[in-house]
Amino acid sequence: MNINPDLATLEFRAGPGGEEAKIWAQDLMRMYTRYANILGWKVEKLSDTAIRIKGPGAFTTLQYEAGTHRVQRVPSTERQGRIHTSTATIAVLPELPESEIVIRPEEVTWEFYRSGGKGGQNVNKVSSAARLRHIPTGIVVSCQTERDQFQNRQLALSMLRGKLWEKREMEKVATLAEQRSIIGRGMRSEKIRTFNYPQNRVTDHRINKSWHNLDAIIEGKMQKITQELQSADVSLLR
């Protein structure tokens, strides 16, 4: 598979936990945005739940961040000081050439709408944002950057190719799990990391290692974590 090692799309989805889970998903997006900024990588917000990161080894580094991230903390909405547990999942999607995963025009339906947010006169006045639905799988992708309609179409198609790749990978894992009774490779359904605020601790469950500088990690200073995962036994991450 001809994957671009320098380009990754991260999609954040809130899990069980109501409003706190939604806040946690946004906190994770902010954390990875800051991490990329610290490394001097380029970050582009594609939608309210997705960012695109470009930089040397971006996908190679971030591919191990895919999975379910759990948080244990007292939510800002909690009045009695009780600790809540919430989760958010991260999908790390690669950039694939069109020749690798072919999407036929008749397989998708398109919808165009006005972008929201800050920007020039084009924003909120022209239907440049794109949403597509892949008919065979039901996968829906939205892209609402401050670009023109053609560019948003291309980005949406790129995200769809990434999602189809992810679906294929998860199906492979499911087959292996049935054959060997093993756990998946840290994709969306598997809990890979816990952020425990009361104990100021971040734990990666795949390599059974913890870090005790949670506040700094949330601010994007997570190089030690990504470096540790890159040097870990790959079999532990699959």
Beta strands, then each sheet from edge to edge (+ up, - down):
strand 1: 4-14
strand 2: 42-47
strand 3: 50-54
strand 4: 67-73
strand 5: 84-95
strand 6: 108-113
strand 7: 129-134
strand 8: 139-143
strand 9: 191-196
strand 10: 201-204
strand 11: 209-211
sheet 1: 2+ 3- 1+ 5- 4+ 9+ 10- 11+
sheet 2: 6+ 7- 8+
end
